[in-house]
Amino acid sequence: MQKSPEVVSREEIEDEIWGFQRVAGDNLRAHIYQIRKIVDKPFEEPLIETRHGFGWAVRAKEDREE
């Protein structure tokens, strides 16, 4: 949220959450799925945007690149 509307990489998010003690598996993806269910639910268009190969961004409709 602090870097919105910039794209934040998986590595940046994992470093912020787990630091150097990374967890095995795909826990970040599971957490983002749970966050999407809460954050995106009240909106017609999702606020959390996946940028394949880059990371994720939180963007309002007017911030999106078309």
mmJSON file of the N, C-alpha and C atoms, coordinates in Angstrom:
{"data_MODEL":{"atom_site":{
"group_PDB":["ATOM","ATOM","ATOM","ATOM","ATOM","ATOM","ATOM","ATOM","ATOM","ATOM","ATOM","ATOM","ATOM","ATOM","ATOM","ATOM","ATOM","ATOM","ATOM","ATOM","ATOM","ATOM","ATOM","ATOM","ATOM","ATOM","ATOM","ATOM","ATOM","ATOM","ATOM","ATOM","ATOM","ATOM","ATOM","ATOM","ATOM","ATOM","ATOM","ATOM","ATOM","ATOM","ATOM","ATOM","ATOM","ATOM","ATOM","ATOM","ATOM","ATOM","ATOM","ATOM","ATOM","ATOM","ATOM","ATOM","ATOM","ATOM","ATOM","ATOM","ATOM","ATOM","ATOM","ATOM","ATOM","ATOM","ATOM","ATOM","ATOM","ATOM","ATOM","ATOM","ATOM","ATOM","ATOM","ATOM","ATOM","ATOM","ATOM","ATOM","ATOM","ATOM","ATOM","ATOM","ATOM","ATOM","ATOM","ATOM","ATOM","ATOM","ATOM","ATOM","ATOM","ATOM","ATOM","ATOM","ATOM","ATOM","ATOM","ATOM","ATOM","ATOM","ATOM","ATOM","ATOM","ATOM","ATOM","ATOM","ATOM","ATOM","ATOM","ATOM","ATOM","ATOM","ATOM","ATOM","ATOM","ATOM","ATOM","ATOM","ATOM","ATOM","ATOM","ATOM","ATOM","ATOM","ATOM","ATOM","ATOM","ATOM","ATOM","ATOM","ATOM","ATOM","ATOM","ATOM","ATOM","ATOM","ATOM","ATOM","ATOM","ATOM","ATOM","ATOM","ATOM","ATOM","ATOM","ATOM","ATOM","ATOM","ATOM","ATOM","ATOM","ATOM","ATOM","ATOM","ATOM","ATOM","ATOM","ATOM","ATOM","ATOM","ATOM","ATOM","ATOM","ATOM","ATOM","ATOM","ATOM","ATOM","ATOM","ATOM","ATOM","ATOM","ATOM","ATOM","ATOM","ATOM","ATOM","ATOM","ATOM","ATOM","ATOM","ATOM","ATOM","ATOM","ATOM","ATOM","ATOM","ATOM","ATOM","ATOM","ATOM","ATOM","ATOM","ATOM","ATOM","ATOM"],
"id":[1,2,3,4,5,6,7,8,9,10,11,12,13,14,15,16,17,18,19,20,21,22,23,24,25,26,27,28,29,30,31,32,33,34,35,36,37,38,39,40,41,42,43,44,45,46,47,48,49,50,51,52,53,54,55,56,57,58,59,60,61,62,63,64,65,66,67,68,69,70,71,72,73,74,75,76,77,78,79,80,81,82,83,84,85,86,87,88,89,90,91,92,93,94,95,96,97,98,99,100,101,102,103,104,105,106,107,108,109,110,111,112,113,114,115,116,117,118,119,120,121,122,123,124,125,126,127,128,129,130,131,132,133,134,135,136,137,138,139,140,141,142,143,144,145,146,147,148,149,150,151,152,153,154,155,156,157,158,159,160,161,162,163,164,165,166,167,168,169,170,171,172,173,174,175,176,177,178,179,180,181,182,183,184,185,186,187,188,189,190,191,192,193,194,195,196,197,198],
"type_symbol":["N","C","C","N","C","C","N","C","C","N","C","C","N","C","C","N","C","C","N","C","C","N","C","C","N","C","C","N","C","C","N","C","C","N","C","C","N","C","C","N","C","C","N","C","C","N","C","C","N","C","C","N","C","C","N","C","C","N","C","C","N","C","C","N","C","C","N","C","C","N","C","C","N","C","C","N","C","C","N","C","C","N","C","C","N","C","C","N","C","C","N","C","C","N","C","C","N","C","C","N","C","C","N","C","C","N","C","C","N","C","C","N","C","C","N","C","C","N","C","C","N","C","C","N","C","C","N","C","C","N","C","C","N","C","C","N","C","C","N","C","C","N","C","C","N","C","C","N","C","C","N","C","C","N","C","C","N","C","C","N","C","C","N","C","C","N","C","C","N","C","C","N","C","C","N","C","C","N","C","C","N","C","C","N","C","C","N","C","C","N","C","C","N","C","C","N","C","C"],
"label_atom_id":["N","CA","C","N","CA","C","N","CA","C","N","CA","C","N","CA","C","N","CA","C","N","CA","C","N","CA","C","N","CA","C","N","CA","C","N","CA","C","N","CA","C","N","CA","C","N","CA","C","N","CA","C","N","CA","C","N","CA","C","N","CA","C","N","CA","C","N","CA","C","N","CA","C","N","CA","C","N","CA","C","N","CA","C","N","CA","C","N","CA","C","N","CA","C","N","CA","C","N","CA","C","N","CA","C","N","CA","C","N","CA","C","N","CA","C","N","CA","C","N","CA","C","N","CA","C","N","CA","C","N","CA","C","N","CA","C","N","CA","C","N","CA","C","N","CA","C","N","CA","C","N","CA","C","N","CA","C","N","CA","C","N","CA","C","N","CA","C","N","CA","C","N","CA","C","N","CA","C","N","CA","C","N","CA","C","N","CA","C","N","CA","C","N","CA","C","N","CA","C","N","CA","C","N","CA","C","N","CA","C","N","CA","C","N","CA","C","N","CA","C","N","CA","C","N","CA","C","N","CA","C"],
"label_alt_id":[null,null,null,null,null,null,null,null,null,null,null,null,null,null,null,null,null,null,null,null,null,null,null,null,null,null,null,null,null,null,null,null,null,null,null,null,null,null,null,null,null,null,null,null,null,null,null,null,null,null,null,null,null,null,null,null,null,null,null,null,null,null,null,null,null,null,null,null,null,null,null,null,null,null,null,null,null,null,null,null,null,null,null,null,null,null,null,null,null,null,null,null,null,null,null,null,null,null,null,null,null,null,null,null,null,null,null,null,null,null,null,null,null,null,null,null,null,null,null,null,null,null,null,null,null,null,null,null,null,null,null,null,null,null,null,null,null,null,null,null,null,null,null,null,null,null,null,null,null,null,null,null,null,null,null,null,null,null,null,null,null,null,null,null,null,null,null,null,null,null,null,null,null,null,null,null,null,null,null,null,null,null,null,null,null,null,null,null,null,null,null,null,null,null,null,null,null,null],
"label_comp_id":["MET","MET","MET","GLN","GLN","GLN","LYS","LYS","LYS","SER","SER","SER","PRO","PRO","PRO","GLU","GLU","GLU","VAL","VAL","VAL","VAL","VAL","VAL","SER","SER","SER","ARG","ARG","ARG","GLU","GLU","GLU","GLU","GLU","GLU","ILE","ILE","ILE","GLU","GLU","GLU","ASP","ASP","ASP","GLU","GLU","GLU","ILE","ILE","ILE","TRP","TRP","TRP","GLY","GLY","GLY","PHE","PHE","PHE","GLN","GLN","GLN","ARG","ARG","ARG","VAL","VAL","VAL","ALA","ALA","ALA","GLY","GLY","GLY","ASP","ASP","ASP","ASN","ASN","ASN","LEU","LEU","LEU","ARG","ARG","ARG","ALA","ALA","ALA","HIS","HIS","HIS","ILE","ILE","ILE","TYR","TYR","TYR","GLN","GLN","GLN","ILE","ILE","ILE","ARG","ARG","ARG","LYS","LYS","LYS","ILE","ILE","ILE","VAL","VAL","VAL","ASP","ASP","ASP","LYS","LYS","LYS","PRO","PRO","PRO","PHE","PHE","PHE","GLU","GLU","GLU","GLU","GLU","GLU","PRO","PRO","PRO","LEU","LEU","LEU","ILE","ILE","ILE","GLU","GLU","GLU","THR","THR","THR","ARG","ARG","ARG","HIS","HIS","HIS","GLY","GLY","GLY","PHE","PHE","PHE","GLY","GLY","GLY","TRP","TRP","TRP","ALA","ALA","ALA","VAL","VAL","VAL","ARG","ARG","ARG","ALA","ALA","ALA","LYS","LYS","LYS","GLU","GLU","GLU","ASP","ASP","ASP","ARG","ARG","ARG","GLU","GLU","GLU","GLU","GLU","GLU"],
"label_asym_id":["A","A","A","A","A","A","A","A","A","A","A","A","A","A","A","A","A","A","A","A","A","A","A","A","A","A","A","A","A","A","A","A","A","A","A","A","A","A","A","A","A","A","A","A","A","A","A","A","A","A","A","A","A","A","A","A","A","A","A","A","A","A","A","A","A","A","A","A","A","A","A","A","A","A","A","A","A","A","A","A","A","A","A","A","A","A","A","A","A","A","A","A","A","A","A","A","A","A","A","A","A","A","A","A","A","A","A","A","A","A","A","A","A","A","A","A","A","A","A","A","A","A","A","A","A","A","A","A","A","A","A","A","A","A","A","A","A","A","A","A","A","A","A","A","A","A","A","A","A","A","A","A","A","A","A","A","A","A","A","A","A","A","A","A","A","A","A","A","A","A","A","A","A","A","A","A","A","A","A","A","A","A","A","A","A","A","A","A","A","A","A","A","A","A","A","A","A","A"],
"label_entity_id":["1","1","1","1","1","1","1","1","1","1","1","1","1","1","1","1","1","1","1","1","1","1","1","1","1","1","1","1","1","1","1","1","1","1","1","1","1","1","1","1","1","1","1","1","1","1","1","1","1","1","1","1","1","1","1","1","1","1","1","1","1","1","1","1","1","1","1","1","1","1","1","1","1","1","1","1","1","1","1","1","1","1","1","1","1","1","1","1","1","1","1","1","1","1","1","1","1","1","1","1","1","1","1","1","1","1","1","1","1","1","1","1","1","1","1","1","1","1","1","1","1","1","1","1","1","1","1","1","1","1","1","1","1","1","1","1","1","1","1","1","1","1","1","1","1","1","1","1","1","1","1","1","1","1","1","1","1","1","1","1","1","1","1","1","1","1","1","1","1","1","1","1","1","1","1","1","1","1","1","1","1","1","1","1","1","1","1","1","1","1","1","1","1","1","1","1","1","1"],
"label_seq_id":[1,1,1,2,2,2,3,3,3,4,4,4,5,5,5,6,6,6,7,7,7,8,8,8,9,9,9,10,10,10,11,11,11,12,12,12,13,13,13,14,14,14,15,15,15,16,16,16,17,17,17,18,18,18,19,19,19,20,20,20,21,21,21,22,22,22,23,23,23,24,24,24,25,25,25,26,26,26,27,27,27,28,28,28,29,29,29,30,30,30,31,31,31,32,32,32,33,33,33,34,34,34,35,35,35,36,36,36,37,37,37,38,38,38,39,39,39,40,40,40,41,41,41,42,42,42,43,43,43,44,44,44,45,45,45,46,46,46,47,47,47,48,48,48,49,49,49,50,50,50,51,51,51,52,52,52,53,53,53,54,54,54,55,55,55,56,56,56,57,57,57,58,58,58,59,59,59,60,60,60,61,61,61,62,62,62,63,63,63,64,64,64,65,65,65,66,66,66],
"pdbx_PDB_ins_code":[null,null,null,null,null,null,null,null,null,null,null,null,null,null,null,null,null,null,null,null,null,null,null,null,null,null,null,null,null,null,null,null,null,null,null,null,null,null,null,null,null,null,null,null,null,null,null,null,null,null,null,null,null,null,null,null,null,null,null,null,null,null,null,null,null,null,null,null,null,null,null,null,null,null,null,null,null,null,null,null,null,null,null,null,null,null,null,null,null,null,null,null,null,null,null,null,null,null,null,null,null,null,null,null,null,null,null,null,null,null,null,null,null,null,null,null,null,null,null,null,null,null,null,null,null,null,null,null,null,null,null,null,null,null,null,null,null,null,null,null,null,null,null,null,null,null,null,null,null,null,null,null,null,null,null,null,null,null,null,null,null,null,null,null,null,null,null,null,null,null,null,null,null,null,null,null,null,null,null,null,null,null,null,null,null,null,null,null,null,null,null,null,null,null,null,null,null,null],
"Cartn_x":[0.837,0.0,0.88,1.982,2.834,3.436,3.635,4.264,3.255,1.989,0.949,1.11,0.983,0.554,1.695,2.897,4.035,3.858,4.512,4.537,5.609,5.264,6.187,6.471,7.726,8.112,7.865,7.82,7.683,8.806,10.031,11.182,11.051,10.579,10.398,9.374,8.273,7.223,7.729,8.379,8.895,9.943,10.815,11.813,11.142,10.109,9.407,8.689,8.103,7.331,8.23,9.078,9.844,11.331,11.805,13.233,14.061,15.142,16.024,15.567,14.522,13.999,12.808,13.068,12.009,11.393,10.103,9.41,9.348,9.289,9.217,7.813,7.712,6.401,5.95,4.666,4.106,3.182,3.68,2.875,2.447,3.298,2.947,1.708,1.664,0.505,-0.777,-0.682,-1.846,-2.301,-1.354,-1.693,-2.332,-1.784,-2.351,-3.768,-4.008,-5.355,-6.327,-5.931,-6.78,-6.998,-5.955,-6.071,-7.014,-6.91,-7.8,-9.27,-9.557,-10.938,-11.511,-10.668,-11.128,-11.074,-9.947,-9.729,-10.55,-10.594,-11.256,-12.769,-13.261,-14.678,-15.652,-15.486,-16.494,-16.433,-15.486,-15.299,-15.649,-16.13,-16.443,-15.173,-14.127,-12.839,-11.859,-11.056,-10.114,-9.073,-8.673,-7.626,-6.243,-6.141,-4.848,-4.65,-3.612,-3.335,-2.088,-2.18,-1.022,-0.341,0.942,1.732,2.654,2.218,2.953,4.405,5.292,6.718,7.322,6.479,6.981,6.597,5.31,4.859,3.403,3.098,1.724,1.702,0.533,0.334,-1.07,-1.226,-2.551,-2.853,-3.892,-4.182,-5.668,-6.005,-7.374,-7.544,-8.768,-9.058,-8.296,-8.237,-7.55,-6.035,-5.461,-4.02,-3.599,-4.557,-4.238,-3.743,-2.772,-2.251,-3.108,-3.621,-4.477,-3.681],
"Cartn_y":[-1.19,0.0,1.251,1.215,2.399,2.78,1.833,2.113,2.304,2.248,2.395,3.722,3.766,2.738,1.964,2.006,1.293,-0.224,-0.938,-2.397,-2.815,-3.755,-4.255,-5.722,-6.074,-7.44,-8.414,-9.674,-10.754,-10.666,-10.441,-10.37,-9.231,-8.074,-6.931,-7.251,-7.859,-8.195,-9.24,-10.288,-11.339,-10.788,-9.901,-9.297,-8.491,-7.751,-6.922,-7.774,-8.878,-9.725,-10.669,-11.428,-12.494,-12.193,-11.123,-10.807,-11.899,-12.265,-13.283,-14.693,-14.819,-16.133,-16.497,-16.616,-16.94,-18.291,-18.388,-19.652,-20.448,-21.751,-22.629,-22.596,-22.964,-23.049,-21.718,-21.635,-20.452,-19.702,-19.437,-18.765,-17.362,-16.642,-15.278,-15.275,-16.179,-16.25,-16.546,-17.422,-17.744,-16.522,-15.773,-14.565,-13.512,-13.33,-12.348,-12.757,-14.039,-14.523,-14.112,-14.303,-13.945,-12.432,-11.667,-10.206,-9.729,-10.327,-9.957,-10.156,-11.248,-11.533,-10.421,-9.756,-8.68,-7.324,-7.01,-5.684,-5.464,-6.445,-6.272,-6.47,-7.109,-7.488,-6.331,-5.163,-4.118,-3.356,-3.658,-2.889,-3.693,-2.988,-3.646,-4.164,-3.353,-3.754,-3.949,-4.999,-5.251,-4.134,-3.862,-2.872,-3.491,-4.772,-5.457,-6.016,-5.532,-5.901,-6.766,-7.897,-8.764,-8.353,-8.107,-7.814,-9.005,-9.945,-11.196,-10.917,-11.578,-11.408,-10.233,-9.405,-8.227,-8.223,-8.416,-8.378,-7.958,-7.173,-6.74,-5.242,-4.652,-3.232,-3.036,-2.011,-1.614,-0.334,-0.388,0.754,1.013,2.269,2.691,2.7,2.718,2.673,3.748,4.956,6.055,5.88,4.987,4.743,3.641,2.898,1.731,2.143,1.341,1.544,0.716,1.298,0.579,0.157],
"Cartn_z":[0.0,0.0,0.0,0.706,0.803,-0.538,-1.416,-2.711,-3.838,-3.522,-4.531,-5.259,-6.548,-7.481,-8.132,-7.568,-8.144,-8.046,-8.951,-8.897,-7.892,-7.02,-6.007,-6.312,-6.351,-6.711,-5.564,-5.916,-4.936,-3.903,-4.367,-3.477,-2.475,-2.941,-2.038,-0.95,-1.341,-0.38,0.612,0.107,0.997,1.957,1.478,2.358,3.466,3.113,4.092,5.141,4.708,5.622,6.413,5.713,6.36,6.505,5.915,5.989,5.342,5.982,5.424,5.76,6.555,6.939,6.047,4.783,3.829,4.159,3.938,4.176,2.887,3.026,1.858,1.273,0.023,-0.61,-1.184,-1.409,-2.06,-1.103,0.104,1.115,0.712,0.01,-0.381,-1.265,-2.22,-3.118,-2.33,-1.344,-0.507,0.292,0.817,1.574,0.671,-0.516,-1.439,-1.833,-2.011,-2.313,-1.195,0.053,1.188,1.26,0.999,1.024,-0.076,-1.263,-2.372,-1.993,-1.291,-0.908,-0.037,0.736,1.623,0.918,0.323,-0.256,-1.521,-2.399,-3.691,-3.641,-2.615,-2.553,-2.79,-2.154,-2.319,-3.65,-4.505,-5.732,-6.98,-7.998,-9.269,-9.932,-9.906,-10.466,-9.318,-9.356,-8.266,-8.134,-6.909,-6.654,-6.72,-6.376,-6.409,-7.809,-8.443,-9.832,-9.888,-10.559,-10.764,-12.063,-11.984,-13.177,-13.377,-14.224,-14.433,-14.811,-14.096,-14.323,-13.58,-12.924,-12.221,-10.745,-10.444,-9.053,-8.957,-7.921,-7.672,-7.444,-7.691,-7.426,-6.882,-6.06,-5.593,-6.334,-7.182,-8.048,-8.143,-8.069,-8.362,-9.875,-10.316,-11.752,-12.523,-11.988,-12.695,-12.745,-11.92,-11.915,-12.88,-13.405,-14.243,-15.606,-16.092,-17.453,-18.387,-19.371,-20.343,-21.531],
"occupancy":[1.0,1.0,1.0,1.0,1.0,1.0,1.0,1.0,1.0,1.0,1.0,1.0,1.0,1.0,1.0,1.0,1.0,1.0,1.0,1.0,1.0,1.0,1.0,1.0,1.0,1.0,1.0,1.0,1.0,1.0,1.0,1.0,1.0,1.0,1.0,1.0,1.0,1.0,1.0,1.0,1.0,1.0,1.0,1.0,1.0,1.0,1.0,1.0,1.0,1.0,1.0,1.0,1.0,1.0,1.0,1.0,1.0,1.0,1.0,1.0,1.0,1.0,1.0,1.0,1.0,1.0,1.0,1.0,1.0,1.0,1.0,1.0,1.0,1.0,1.0,1.0,1.0,1.0,1.0,1.0,1.0,1.0,1.0,1.0,1.0,1.0,1.0,1.0,1.0,1.0,1.0,1.0,1.0,1.0,1.0,1.0,1.0,1.0,1.0,1.0,1.0,1.0,1.0,1.0,1.0,1.0,1.0,1.0,1.0,1.0,1.0,1.0,1.0,1.0,1.0,1.0,1.0,1.0,1.0,1.0,1.0,1.0,1.0,1.0,1.0,1.0,1.0,1.0,1.0,1.0,1.0,1.0,1.0,1.0,1.0,1.0,1.0,1.0,1.0,1.0,1.0,1.0,1.0,1.0,1.0,1.0,1.0,1.0,1.0,1.0,1.0,1.0,1.0,1.0,1.0,1.0,1.0,1.0,1.0,1.0,1.0,1.0,1.0,1.0,1.0,1.0,1.0,1.0,1.0,1.0,1.0,1.0,1.0,1.0,1.0,1.0,1.0,1.0,1.0,1.0,1.0,1.0,1.0,1.0,1.0,1.0,1.0,1.0,1.0,1.0,1.0,1.0,1.0,1.0,1.0,1.0,1.0,1.0],
"B_iso_or_equiv":[0.0,0.0,0.0,0.0,0.0,0.0,0.0,0.0,0.0,0.0,0.0,0.0,0.0,0.0,0.0,0.0,0.0,0.0,0.0,0.0,0.0,0.0,0.0,0.0,0.0,0.0,0.0,0.0,0.0,0.0,0.0,0.0,0.0,0.0,0.0,0.0,0.0,0.0,0.0,0.0,0.0,0.0,0.0,0.0,0.0,0.0,0.0,0.0,0.0,0.0,0.0,0.0,0.0,0.0,0.0,0.0,0.0,0.0,0.0,0.0,0.0,0.0,0.0,0.0,0.0,0.0,0.0,0.0,0.0,0.0,0.0,0.0,0.0,0.0,0.0,0.0,0.0,0.0,0.0,0.0,0.0,0.0,0.0,0.0,0.0,0.0,0.0,0.0,0.0,0.0,0.0,0.0,0.0,0.0,0.0,0.0,0.0,0.0,0.0,0.0,0.0,0.0,0.0,0.0,0.0,0.0,0.0,0.0,0.0,0.0,0.0,0.0,0.0,0.0,0.0,0.0,0.0,0.0,0.0,0.0,0.0,0.0,0.0,0.0,0.0,0.0,0.0,0.0,0.0,0.0,0.0,0.0,0.0,0.0,0.0,0.0,0.0,0.0,0.0,0.0,0.0,0.0,0.0,0.0,0.0,0.0,0.0,0.0,0.0,0.0,0.0,0.0,0.0,0.0,0.0,0.0,0.0,0.0,0.0,0.0,0.0,0.0,0.0,0.0,0.0,0.0,0.0,0.0,0.0,0.0,0.0,0.0,0.0,0.0,0.0,0.0,0.0,0.0,0.0,0.0,0.0,0.0,0.0,0.0,0.0,0.0,0.0,0.0,0.0,0.0,0.0,0.0,0.0,0.0,0.0,0.0,0.0,0.0],
"pdbx_formal_charge":[null,null,null,null,null,null,null,null,null,null,null,null,null,null,null,null,null,null,null,null,null,null,null,null,null,null,null,null,null,null,null,null,null,null,null,null,null,null,null,null,null,null,null,null,null,null,null,null,null,null,null,null,null,null,null,null,null,null,null,null,null,null,null,null,null,null,null,null,null,null,null,null,null,null,null,null,null,null,null,null,null,null,null,null,null,null,null,null,null,null,null,null,null,null,null,null,null,null,null,null,null,null,null,null,null,null,null,null,null,null,null,null,null,null,null,null,null,null,null,null,null,null,null,null,null,null,null,null,null,null,null,null,null,null,null,null,null,null,null,null,null,null,null,null,null,null,null,null,null,null,null,null,null,null,null,null,null,null,null,null,null,null,null,null,null,null,null,null,null,null,null,null,null,null,null,null,null,null,null,null,null,null,null,null,null,null,null,null,null,null,null,null,null,null,null,null,null,null],
"auth_seq_id":[1,1,1,2,2,2,3,3,3,4,4,4,5,5,5,6,6,6,7,7,7,8,8,8,9,9,9,10,10,10,11,11,11,12,12,12,13,13,13,14,14,14,15,15,15,16,16,16,17,17,17,18,18,18,19,19,19,20,20,20,21,21,21,22,22,22,23,23,23,24,24,24,25,25,25,26,26,26,27,27,27,28,28,28,29,29,29,30,30,30,31,31,31,32,32,32,33,33,33,34,34,34,35,35,35,36,36,36,37,37,37,38,38,38,39,39,39,40,40,40,41,41,41,42,42,42,43,43,43,44,44,44,45,45,45,46,46,46,47,47,47,48,48,48,49,49,49,50,50,50,51,51,51,52,52,52,53,53,53,54,54,54,55,55,55,56,56,56,57,57,57,58,58,58,59,59,59,60,60,60,61,61,61,62,62,62,63,63,63,64,64,64,65,65,65,66,66,66],
"auth_comp_id":["MET","MET","MET","GLN","GLN","GLN","LYS","LYS","LYS","SER","SER","SER","PRO","PRO","PRO","GLU","GLU","GLU","VAL","VAL","VAL","VAL","VAL","VAL","SER","SER","SER","ARG","ARG","ARG","GLU","GLU","GLU","GLU","GLU","GLU","ILE","ILE","ILE","GLU","GLU","GLU","ASP","ASP","ASP","GLU","GLU","GLU","ILE","ILE","ILE","TRP","TRP","TRP","GLY","GLY","GLY","PHE","PHE","PHE","GLN","GLN","GLN","ARG","ARG","ARG","VAL","VAL","VAL","ALA","ALA","ALA","GLY","GLY","GLY","ASP","ASP","ASP","ASN","ASN","ASN","LEU","LEU","LEU","ARG","ARG","ARG","ALA","ALA","ALA","HIS","HIS","HIS","ILE","ILE","ILE","TYR","TYR","TYR","GLN","GLN","GLN","ILE","ILE","ILE","ARG","ARG","ARG","LYS","LYS","LYS","ILE","ILE","ILE","VAL","VAL","VAL","ASP","ASP","ASP","LYS","LYS","LYS","PRO","PRO","PRO","PHE","PHE","PHE","GLU","GLU","GLU","GLU","GLU","GLU","PRO","PRO","PRO","LEU","LEU","LEU","ILE","ILE","ILE","GLU","GLU","GLU","THR","THR","THR","ARG","ARG","ARG","HIS","HIS","HIS","GLY","GLY","GLY","PHE","PHE","PHE","GLY","GLY","GLY","TRP","TRP","TRP","ALA","ALA","ALA","VAL","VAL","VAL","ARG","ARG","ARG","ALA","ALA","ALA","LYS","LYS","LYS","GLU","GLU","GLU","ASP","ASP","ASP","ARG","ARG","ARG","GLU","GLU","GLU","GLU","GLU","GLU"],
"auth_asym_id":["A","A","A","A","A","A","A","A","A","A","A","A","A","A","A","A","A","A","A","A","A","A","A","A","A","A","A","A","A","A","A","A","A","A","A","A","A","A","A","A","A","A","A","A","A","A","A","A","A","A","A","A","A","A","A","A","A","A","A","A","A","A","A","A","A","A","A","A","A","A","A","A","A","A","A","A","A","A","A","A","A","A","A","A","A","A","A","A","A","A","A","A","A","A","A","A","A","A","A","A","A","A","A","A","A","A","A","A","A","A","A","A","A","A","A","A","A","A","A","A","A","A","A","A","A","A","A","A","A","A","A","A","A","A","A","A","A","A","A","A","A","A","A","A","A","A","A","A","A","A","A","A","A","A","A","A","A","A","A","A","A","A","A","A","A","A","A","A","A","A","A","A","A","A","A","A","A","A","A","A","A","A","A","A","A","A","A","A","A","A","A","A","A","A","A","A","A","A"],
"auth_atom_id":["N","CA","C","N","CA","C","N","CA","C","N","CA","C","N","CA","C","N","CA","C","N","CA","C","N","CA","C","N","CA","C","N","CA","C","N","CA","C","N","CA","C","N","CA","C","N","CA","C","N","CA","C","N","CA","C","N","CA","C","N","CA","C","N","CA","C","N","CA","C","N","CA","C","N","CA","C","N","CA","C","N","CA","C","N","CA","C","N","CA","C","N","CA","C","N","CA","C","N","CA","C","N","CA","C","N","CA","C","N","CA","C","N","CA","C","N","CA","C","N","CA","C","N","CA","C","N","CA","C","N","CA","C","N","CA","C","N","CA","C","N","CA","C","N","CA","C","N","CA","C","N","CA","C","N","CA","C","N","CA","C","N","CA","C","N","CA","C","N","CA","C","N","CA","C","N","CA","C","N","CA","C","N","CA","C","N","CA","C","N","CA","C","N","CA","C","N","CA","C","N","CA","C","N","CA","C","N","CA","C","N","CA","C","N","CA","C","N","CA","C","N","CA","C","N","CA","C","N","CA","C"],
"pdbx_PDB_model_num":[1,1,1,1,1,1,1,1,1,1,1,1,1,1,1,1,1,1,1,1,1,1,1,1,1,1,1,1,1,1,1,1,1,1,1,1,1,1,1,1,1,1,1,1,1,1,1,1,1,1,1,1,1,1,1,1,1,1,1,1,1,1,1,1,1,1,1,1,1,1,1,1,1,1,1,1,1,1,1,1,1,1,1,1,1,1,1,1,1,1,1,1,1,1,1,1,1,1,1,1,1,1,1,1,1,1,1,1,1,1,1,1,1,1,1,1,1,1,1,1,1,1,1,1,1,1,1,1,1,1,1,1,1,1,1,1,1,1,1,1,1,1,1,1,1,1,1,1,1,1,1,1,1,1,1,1,1,1,1,1,1,1,1,1,1,1,1,1,1,1,1,1,1,1,1,1,1,1,1,1,1,1,1,1,1,1,1,1,1,1,1,1,1,1,1,1,1,1]
}}}
